[in-house]
Amino acid sequence: MMLSKALADAVQRAAQRAVGQHAAAWLLASVTAVNGDGTVDISTARGPVDGVRRLKSYTSPAVNDVVKVSRNSDGNWIVDGALA
């Protein structure tokens, strides 16, 4: 009986991780590099992300800017803009 409970708990934890990794979300990040192709590299609580596109309204990105970023369920990122 203990084995089936442990297995059920493991399956539940794995499912929660999978849903969390694939769910859309927004986060705060720090700009670590500004690239010439309209992208920036960022550092998030989940780790670094390179080559993230930015909205046209974020016209003057700078290293160390704190920005709001969005991630969709496919894992694509976009920088929405800098915080004031």
TAWO-V398090 format. One record per residue. N is the residue number from 0. RES is the residue in one letter. BURIAL is I if it has 16 or more other C-alpha atoms within 10 Angstrom, else O. Layout:
BEGIN
[[N/RES/BURIAL] [N/RES/BURIAL]]
END
This chain:
BEGIN
[[0/M/O] [1/M/O] [2/L/O] [3/S/O] [4/K/O] [5/A/O] [6/L/O] [7/A/O] [8/D/O] [9/A/O] [10/V/O] [11/Q/O] [12/R/O] [13/A/O] [14/A/O] [15/Q/O] [16/R/O] [17/A/O] [18/V/O] [19/G/O] [20/Q/O] [21/H/O] [22/A/O] [23/A/O] [24/A/O] [25/W/O] [26/L/O] [27/L/I] [28/A/I] [29/S/I] [30/V/I] [31/T/I] [32/A/I] [33/V/I] [34/N/O] [35/G/O] [36/D/O] [37/G/O] [38/T/I] [39/V/I] [40/D/I] [41/I/I] [42/S/I] [43/T/O] [44/A/O] [45/R/O] [46/G/O] [47/P/O] [48/V/O] [49/D/I] [50/G/I] [51/V/I] [52/R/I] [53/R/I] [54/L/O] [55/K/O] [56/S/O] [57/Y/O] [58/T/O] [59/S/O] [60/P/I] [61/A/O] [62/V/O] [63/N/O] [64/D/I] [65/V/I] [66/V/I] [67/K/I] [68/V/I] [69/S/I] [70/R/I] [71/N/O] [72/S/O] [73/D/O] [74/G/O] [75/N/O] [76/W/I] [77/I/I] [78/V/I] [79/D/I] [80/G/I] [81/A/I] [82/L/O] [83/A/O]]
END
